[in-house]
Each structure stands twice: as C-alpha cells, then as structure tokens.
Amino acid sequence: MMKKILTIVFVFVLVSGCGFKKINDPNLKFYSIGDIKLSGNKQLGLVIQNKLKLSSSKDSKNTLFLNINLEKYKTTREKDSTNKITKYDIKLIANISIKTSSEILEKKLVTIDFYDVSSDYSNTIRAQKNLENELAKNIADELINYLKLKFNNDI
C-alpha cells in the first residue's frame, strides 16, 4: 500500500515538473507586434493584421516587425456542359518576413478553396468576398500558431 502511494506521488512530481505550457493560454505573453507593413492585396492584409494585433501582447519581450506580401489568384475550377463557369478557385499566398531583435525569419503560407457561381451576380460577389475573408483568417491563424510555437521558449 505504501509503495503504491509513493509511486503515485513520484509520478505526480515527475509529470508536474515537465515544463508543459499550454499554447492557447491567453495569459501567456509570446510576442508583441511592433509594426506590420502590408503589400499586395491590402484589403485582405488588414484582416490578417487585425487578427495578429489581437493575439499579441504589449508586455512580451519579443517584439516583431512584419512585412506581409499577400497575393490573390482567382482561377476557373469547373465549367458546365454549356461552357459556363460554375466554380472558381481562390488562392491566397502570403510571403511573410518576420524581423526580431536577433534574426530575420521568412515564412510562406498558402491557402486555397473554391466557391460556387450563383445565378444572381450579387450572391456570387458575396460568396467570393466571404471566401476571401475566411482564407485570410486561416492564414492569420496559421501565422499566429507559428509565432506562438517559435517564441514559446522565451517566456
């Protein structure tokens, strides 16, 4: 009985001292954003910029300066038998340069998805805008996760 208790206490001490940190903890201060320069598609770049600023903390010792070049490509995905386009692909490519106090990192993020062409032109434009915003948010989420993983050791 005493051996089981000692084993349980030993395992608890061993596991609790492993240095595990929860990445999505909002109280952790991974990085702060000093400046973001946008080029390419600035409208979608602002979506990424807003998400990055919301995820950063002014109290962090890791100050980042970002250059984001965002390119959007629209291609035909599918046509019907009358040669009318029924689906489009939207591809966003973000070339990101991250400058810290000690190094410059380069990151390329790509995301692609499609939307259906509606019989009403305004619905087609709305579907395109919604998809573009979702793709920009996906790139922002990927970049935030990358930054958290890259700078989590410096807390």
N, C-alpha and C positions, 0 to 999 in steps of 0.2 A: 504494500500500500504506500509506504513512504517512498519507494523507488518510483512509483507512478507519479506522485506529486512532484518529486524532484525533476523527473523527465519533462513534465508539463511546464514547470517553471523555467527550466533550461531552454526549452523550445520557444517559449514566450519571449524570453530575454533575447534569444538569438534572432527571432523574427522581428521584434520591435526595434532592434538596432541596426537594421539592414540599410538604412538610408533611403527608403522608398519615399518618393514625393508624388503627390497627385498632380498631374499636368493641368487638369482643368480647374484647379482650385483658384477662385477669383482673388484670394488674399495674397497669392504669390506674385512677386514683382519680377517678371522675367526681363523686360526691356522697356525702354521709353523711346518714343519717336521724336527725333529732333526736327527732321524736315523730310518731306516727300515731294519729289519732282516728278510730274507726270508728262508723258509724251505719247503720241499716237492717239488713240481714242480716249479723250479726256472725260467724256461723259461717263463711261464705264469705269474709268480710272478713279473718279470721285467716289464711286460705290466702294471700291477696294480701299481707298484712302480713309473713308469714314469708318469702315469696319476695323481697320488697323489702329486708328486712333482710339476707338472704343476699347480695344483689347490691351492697349499699352498703359503703363503706369509712370507717373512723373517721379516716383520715388526710387526707381531702379537705377543701378549704377551702369547698366548697359544702354548707352544712348546710340540709336541707329539713325543713319541718314540713308534714305532710299531713293533710287531712281527707277521708276517703273515705266517701261515702254510696252503699251498694250495695243495689239493689233487684232482686228476683227476680220474674219473671212466668211463670206456667205457663198455657198455653192448649192447647186441643184442636187437633191438626193434622189428624187423619184418623179417620173412622169407617167401619166396615164396613156391609154391607147390613142387618144386624140392629140397627143404630144403637149398636153397642158401640164405644167408643173404642179405637183400635189404636195411635195415636201421639200423643205430646204434644210441644209446643214448650216449651223453657225459654229465657227471655231474661234476661240479666243486664245491668243498666245501672249503670255506676259514674260518679258525678259526683265529680270529684276537685279539690280546691283545694290548690295547692302554694304554700307561702309560703317565700320565700327572704329573704335579708337586704335585698334591694333591690326585690323585686316580688312580686306575688301572681298566680299563673297558674291558670286554670280549664281543666279537661280533662274531656271526656265520652267514655267508652268503652262501646261496646255490643257484645255478642256473643250469638249465638243458635244453637241447634242443637236436635235432636229425639232422642227415644228411643222405642223400641217397648214396648208394653204386653205383658207376659208373661202366660201363663195362671196362673202362680204369683205371688201378691201380693208375696212377699219378693224375688223376682227383679226385679219392676217397681220396687220401692223401691230396690234395689241399683243398678239401671240409672240411676234418677233421681239418686241421690247421686253416682255416678261421673261422670255428665254435668255436674252442678253443679260438682264439683271441677275437672273439666277446663276448664269455661268460666271459672272463677275464675283458674285458672293462665294461661289465654290472656289475660285482662285484665291480670294481673300482668306477663306477658311484654311485652305492648304498652306498658304504662306504663314498664317498665324501659328498653325501646328508646327511648321518647320522652325519658326523663330523660337517657339517655346522649347522644342527639343534641342535646338542649337545652344540656347542660352540658359538652360535649366541648371547647369552645373555651377553657374556663377552667382547663385543666390546667397 
